[in-house]
Structures are given as structure tokens and as C-alpha cells.
Amino acid sequence: MFILKYLKPVNNDFIRFLLVGTVNTFVGLAIMFFLLNVLGISYWVSTFTGNTVGACVSYLLNRSFTFRSSVSLQKGLPRFCAIIFICYFSAYFCSEKILQAAGHLFPLDQSFIQNSSILLGSGLYTLSNYLGQKYIVFKKITPA
């Protein structure tokens, strides 16, 4: 891939994860905001669809580029899917609840709450997803 050619010199896996995540996040957020604001699709369908597309790209790039993992698809893919779902539901549920609570304290428009929830959820998702992928999905096995 074109982008991998320029990202290869980066050695730190968290930096690589963030670079790959920037691409995934941009694609996912673009889809989320388009579905939510242009097509009027619900918050949950919009965020789920955007994250699903980003997750597909994420698995391929993180397996081969970020963590340079040799974990088999049979072992890695189910773990990856579990981590993605756990991180997705946790991050976006918490972000929505936080912004709804803020909406009770301050006069916030429902559209602002939903859009801000997406942004906060993206940050929470990124952090929890990195930890899950690094330590569970693509965990390096050290020889005994």
C-alpha cells in the first residue's frame, strides 16, 4: 500500500498504531457523520457502521504494520472482533451517557450531544482498542 511505504520507518508501535488509527478514524468518522447528519440514520447505526469499516482496515494494517504479528487469522481475528466490540460498546455508551449528563447540567442541543459523543467515544475507543490489540490480540509470544 502507498501509505505503508512512508510509515515503515516508524519504530514505536504506539506511534504506528496512532498513524494507522488516524486513517481508520478519519474514514470511520466521515462515515459516521455522513450517516448521522446527511442521511439522518440513528446514532447507533451510524457509529456501528463507521467503526465496522474502520475495523476492517484496522485489522489488516495493525496485524501487518503496527504490531508486525504472525498471529494466525484463526486465533487473532476472533480476539480482534471481541476487543473491537467491547471497546466500541463501552466507549460509545460511556461517551453518550457523559454528554447526556452534561446536557442535564447545561443547555445543550441534542445534535451537539450526539456529535460530541461521537468525538469523545472515538478517543475512548482508540485508547482501549490499542491496549486490547497490543496485549490481547497481537500479543508477542516470547520463547521460553
Secondary structure as GFF3:
##gff-version 3
##sequence-region A 1 144
A	DSSP	alpha_helix	2	7	.	.	.	ID=ss1
A	DSSP	alpha_helix	13	33	.	.	.	ID=ss2
A	DSSP	pi_helix	34	38	.	.	.	ID=ss3
A	DSSP	alpha_helix	43	61	.	.	.	ID=ss4
A	DSSP	pi_helix	62	66	.	.	.	ID=ss5
A	DSSP	alpha_helix	73	105	.	.	.	ID=ss6
A	DSSP	alpha_helix	110	132	.	.	.	ID=ss7
A	DSSP	pi_helix	133	137	.	.	.	ID=ss8
###
